[in-house]
Amino acid sequence: MRSILVALFLLLFFVLTLPLFLILKLIEVFAPKAGSRAAQTVIKYAFKMILLIAGARTTLLGLENIPADRPVLYTSNHRSYLDVVLGYSTVPGLTGFVAKKEIAKFPGLNWWMTAVNCLFIDRDDMKQSLKVILAAIEKVKAGYSMFIMPEGTRNHSDELLPFKEGSFKIADKSGCPVIPVAISNADEVYELHKPWVKSAPVVIHYGKPIYLEEMSREERKSLAPRVMKEISEMLEEDKKYIKK
């Protein structure tokens, strides 16, 4: 039943909000941040509704760690399609996601994701990936936070996949802080038993910011392993919130 309700909600959302989407795109031409802010507000409430319908019992931790006065680079592990939903429903400021290119093929979803500054990356095309990273750097410089998953693909194992170093160039070249993000149990809602959607506890945990300006050149070279270690520690800590 939850699977049907989620699918029905998405269908109705994309159909009924098309006029609103066109209005927001028009606003964005004259006031980019105002249009993006309005679009993200719409997406945030839509994604909160999806979490509610899906029965995702969300624990939100560490929101106070996110700086309010500057954009940041969120870097998280990647367990589920639901990761983007959890992220957009909880981030406090203007934020774009770096998402895989396949998502851009879904009509309706790709329109709204573009409206909220998402970028679509082809991990198998180094030239295109570099262009996306450069575009993300410009987004941060313009005042938008970016959210990326350095594992590069969904991972259902307890062990994190090696983080791709290129993801951290967004912070290195823009000077923004890095926020480690740990997402737990999101794949229990859908991926582990698809096509069925099932109620499950999930956790999204925002870690303390890492300020690159406080790091030496050598420390910056080990940024990816450091973030990976901090996320692993948060995932271990957050197991107490997942009641099987």
C-alpha positions as a Python dict, from the first residue, in 0.01 Angstrom:
ca = {
    (1, 'M'): (0, 0, 0),
    (2, 'R'): (280, 245, 87),
    (3, 'S'): (440, 185, -254),
    (4, 'I'): (116, 278, -430),
    (5, 'L'): (63, 586, -213),
    (6, 'V'): (417, 714, -275),
    (7, 'A'): (383, 660, -652),
    (8, 'L'): (43, 830, -653),
    (9, 'F'): (173, 1127, -455),
    (10, 'L'): (466, 1174, -695),
    (11, 'L'): (238, 1158, -998),
    (12, 'L'): (-5, 1413, -853),
    (13, 'F'): (281, 1637, -741),
    (14, 'F'): (444, 1654, -1084),
    (15, 'V'): (112, 1714, -1260),
    (16, 'L'): (-44, 1963, -1019),
    (17, 'T'): (272, 2166, -957),
    (18, 'L'): (366, 2215, -1324),
    (19, 'P'): (210, 2566, -1338),
    (20, 'L'): (390, 2657, -1014),
    (21, 'F'): (717, 2526, -1154),
    (22, 'L'): (682, 2747, -1462),
    (23, 'I'): (610, 3052, -1244),
    (24, 'L'): (915, 2984, -1027),
    (25, 'K'): (1136, 2942, -1334),
    (26, 'L'): (1015, 3283, -1452),
    (27, 'I'): (1096, 3436, -1112),
    (28, 'E'): (1440, 3275, -1128),
    (29, 'V'): (1520, 3465, -1449),
    (30, 'F'): (1493, 3798, -1265),
    (31, 'A'): (1583, 3689, -910),
    (32, 'P'): (1781, 3360, -915),
    (33, 'K'): (1810, 3312, -539),
    (34, 'A'): (1447, 3403, -473),
    (35, 'G'): (1334, 3150, -734),
    (36, 'S'): (1566, 2882, -598),
    (37, 'R'): (1456, 2949, -241),
    (38, 'A'): (1088, 2917, -333),
    (39, 'A'): (1152, 2601, -534),
    (40, 'Q'): (1348, 2444, -250),
    (41, 'T'): (1067, 2524, -6),
    (42, 'V'): (823, 2338, -232),
    (43, 'I'): (1060, 2043, -266),
    (44, 'K'): (1130, 2034, 108),
    (45, 'Y'): (763, 1996, 198),
    (46, 'A'): (703, 1748, -82),
    (47, 'F'): (992, 1533, 38),
    (48, 'K'): (873, 1554, 397),
    (49, 'M'): (538, 1423, 275),
    (50, 'I'): (714, 1136, 96),
    (51, 'L'): (896, 1043, 417),
    (52, 'L'): (566, 1051, 604),
    (53, 'I'): (382, 836, 349),
    (54, 'A'): (675, 593, 326),
    (55, 'G'): (681, 556, 704),
    (56, 'A'): (1042, 670, 738),
    (57, 'R'): (1076, 746, 1108),
    (58, 'T'): (1349, 1006, 1087),
    (59, 'T'): (1598, 1098, 1356),
    (60, 'L'): (1774, 1427, 1276),
    (61, 'L'): (2102, 1500, 1453),
    (62, 'G'): (2362, 1777, 1443),
    (63, 'L'): (2164, 2048, 1265),
    (64, 'E'): (2327, 2300, 1499),
    (65, 'N'): (2666, 2215, 1347),
    (66, 'I'): (2582, 2377, 1013),
    (67, 'P'): (2717, 2734, 981),
    (68, 'A'): (2438, 2983, 916),
    (69, 'D'): (2654, 3251, 757),
    (70, 'R'): (2817, 3071, 463),
    (71, 'P'): (2765, 2791, 212),
    (72, 'V'): (2914, 2449, 286),
    (73, 'L'): (2996, 2122, 115),
    (74, 'Y'): (2789, 1835, 259),
    (75, 'T'): (2961, 1499, 206),
    (76, 'S'): (2767, 1186, 295),
    (77, 'N'): (2768, 811, 258),
    (78, 'H'): (2523, 681, -1),
    (79, 'R'): (2274, 407, 88),
    (80, 'S'): (1954, 488, -96),
    (81, 'Y'): (1754, 702, -336),
    (82, 'L'): (1603, 830, -13),
    (83, 'D'): (1932, 1003, 75),
    (84, 'V'): (1842, 1301, -145),
    (85, 'V'): (1495, 1314, 10),
    (86, 'L'): (1644, 1312, 362),
    (87, 'G'): (1896, 1576, 267),
    (88, 'Y'): (1658, 1821, 103),
    (89, 'S'): (1400, 1784, 378),
    (90, 'T'): (1654, 1879, 647),
    (91, 'V'): (1921, 2117, 509),
    (92, 'P'): (1863, 2474, 635),
    (93, 'G'): (1990, 2682, 343),
    (94, 'L'): (1998, 2695, -37),
    (95, 'T'): (2152, 2365, -147),
    (96, 'G'): (2212, 2178, -470),
    (97, 'F'): (2286, 1808, -500),
    (98, 'V'): (2538, 1640, -728),
    (99, 'A'): (2331, 1348, -857),
    (100, 'K'): (2402, 1071, -1105),
    (101, 'K'): (2308, 1139, -1467),
    (102, 'E'): (2037, 870, -1475),
    (103, 'I'): (1809, 1081, -1255),
    (104, 'A'): (1802, 1347, -1526),
    (105, 'K'): (1602, 1104, -1741),
    (106, 'F'): (1292, 1120, -1516),
    (107, 'P'): (1048, 1387, -1644),
    (108, 'G'): (916, 1608, -1367),
    (109, 'L'): (1181, 1509, -1118),
    (110, 'N'): (1463, 1644, -1335),
    (111, 'W'): (1276, 1975, -1382),
    (112, 'W'): (1247, 2034, -1009),
    (113, 'M'): (1601, 1918, -937),
    (114, 'T'): (1735, 2164, -1192),
    (115, 'A'): (1527, 2437, -1028),
    (116, 'V'): (1701, 2370, -695),
    (117, 'N'): (2053, 2380, -841),
    (118, 'C'): (2119, 2009, -878),
    (119, 'L'): (2397, 1900, -1112),
    (120, 'F'): (2401, 1566, -1293),
    (121, 'I'): (2730, 1378, -1312),
    (122, 'D'): (2851, 1091, -1530),
    (123, 'R'): (3110, 910, -1316),
    (124, 'D'): (3232, 717, -1624),
    (125, 'D'): (3315, 1034, -1817),
    (126, 'M'): (3612, 1212, -1659),
    (127, 'K'): (3574, 1523, -1875),
    (128, 'Q'): (3205, 1562, -1791),
    (129, 'S'): (3272, 1491, -1422),
    (130, 'L'): (3532, 1767, -1413),
    (131, 'K'): (3286, 2012, -1569),
    (132, 'V'): (3029, 1924, -1301),
    (133, 'I'): (3284, 1974, -1021),
    (134, 'L'): (3380, 2313, -1169),
    (135, 'A'): (3011, 2408, -1193),
    (136, 'A'): (2963, 2305, -829),
    (137, 'I'): (3256, 2527, -727),
    (138, 'E'): (3089, 2822, -900),
    (139, 'K'): (2761, 2743, -724),
    (140, 'V'): (2934, 2757, -385),
    (141, 'K'): (3106, 3083, -474),
    (142, 'A'): (2761, 3222, -565),
    (143, 'G'): (2630, 3134, -218),
    (144, 'Y'): (2476, 2789, -266),
    (145, 'S'): (2577, 2490, -54),
    (146, 'M'): (2639, 2163, -239),
    (147, 'F'): (2565, 1807, -128),
    (148, 'I'): (2773, 1524, -272),
    (149, 'M'): (2816, 1152, -200),
    (150, 'P'): (3184, 1070, -253),
    (151, 'E'): (3132, 692, -259),
    (152, 'G'): (2995, 749, -609),
    (153, 'T'): (2729, 478, -592),
    (154, 'R'): (2476, 333, -349),
    (155, 'N'): (2640, 106, -94),
    (156, 'H'): (2443, -127, 133),
    (157, 'S'): (2748, -263, 316),
    (158, 'D'): (2850, -164, 667),
    (159, 'E'): (3191, -71, 521),
    (160, 'L'): (3218, 257, 332),
    (161, 'L'): (3352, 252, -23),
    (162, 'P'): (3666, 463, -80),
    (163, 'F'): (3574, 830, -115),
    (164, 'K'): (3654, 991, -450),
    (165, 'E'): (3911, 1265, -397),
    (166, 'G'): (3767, 1484, -673),
    (167, 'S'): (3452, 1548, -469),
    (168, 'F'): (3654, 1753, -220),
    (169, 'K'): (3789, 1991, -485),
    (170, 'I'): (3458, 2175, -444),
    (171, 'A'): (3563, 2277, -93),
    (172, 'D'): (3933, 2314, -172),
    (173, 'K'): (3875, 2556, -462),
    (174, 'S'): (3584, 2750, -310),
    (175, 'G'): (3713, 2768, 48),
    (176, 'C'): (3387, 2650, 202),
    (177, 'P'): (3369, 2427, 514),
    (178, 'V'): (3302, 2055, 478),
    (179, 'I'): (3016, 1898, 675),
    (180, 'P'): (3042, 1517, 713),
    (181, 'V'): (2695, 1359, 692),
    (182, 'A'): (2606, 1008, 808),
    (183, 'I'): (2288, 845, 674),
    (184, 'S'): (2175, 522, 840),
    (185, 'N'): (1920, 258, 737),
    (186, 'A'): (1765, 455, 449),
    (187, 'D'): (1782, 148, 222),
    (188, 'E'): (1547, -36, 460),
    (189, 'V'): (1264, 184, 333),
    (190, 'Y'): (1291, 74, -30),
    (191, 'E'): (1610, -68, -186),
    (192, 'L'): (1647, -382, 27),
    (193, 'H'): (1300, -508, -69),
    (194, 'K'): (1199, -313, -380),
    (195, 'P'): (949, -258, -535),
    (196, 'W'): (786, -241, -191),
    (197, 'V'): (810, 61, 37),
    (198, 'K'): (820, -30, 406),
    (199, 'S'): (825, 171, 727),
    (200, 'A'): (1166, 187, 895),
    (201, 'P'): (1372, 408, 1128),
    (202, 'V'): (1630, 624, 947),
    (203, 'V'): (1896, 863, 1075),
    (204, 'I'): (2060, 1165, 914),
    (205, 'H'): (2344, 1307, 1121),
    (206, 'Y'): (2528, 1631, 1037),
    (207, 'G'): (2878, 1636, 1179),
    (208, 'K'): (3092, 1927, 1291),
    (209, 'P'): (3229, 2152, 1014),
    (210, 'I'): (3583, 2110, 890),
    (211, 'Y'): (3736, 2447, 802),
    (212, 'L'): (3997, 2412, 531),
    (213, 'E'): (4154, 2749, 609),
    (214, 'E'): (4262, 2602, 943),
    (215, 'M'): (4438, 2309, 775),
    (216, 'S'): (4789, 2284, 637),
    (217, 'R'): (4853, 2180, 276),
    (218, 'E'): (4945, 1831, 394),
    (219, 'E'): (4629, 1801, 604),
    (220, 'R'): (4419, 1900, 305),
    (221, 'K'): (4567, 1610, 109),
    (222, 'S'): (4420, 1371, 366),
    (223, 'L'): (4076, 1538, 376),
    (224, 'A'): (3890, 1250, 210),
    (225, 'P'): (4015, 984, 457),
    (226, 'R'): (3942, 1219, 748),
    (227, 'V'): (3583, 1277, 638),
    (228, 'M'): (3539, 906, 570),
    (229, 'K'): (3663, 826, 922),
    (230, 'E'): (3430, 1083, 1084),
    (231, 'I'): (3129, 949, 892),
    (232, 'S'): (3219, 591, 992),
    (233, 'E'): (3230, 697, 1356),
    (234, 'M'): (2892, 871, 1331),
    (235, 'L'): (2739, 565, 1164),
    (236, 'E'): (2863, 349, 1451),
    (237, 'E'): (2732, 598, 1706),
    (238, 'D'): (2391, 617, 1538),
    (239, 'K'): (2325, 244, 1546),
    (240, 'K'): (2149, 296, 1880),
    (241, 'Y'): (1872, 485, 1698),
    (242, 'I'): (1800, 194, 1463),
    (243, 'K'): (1579, -52, 1645),
    (244, 'K'): (1544, -375, 1454),
}
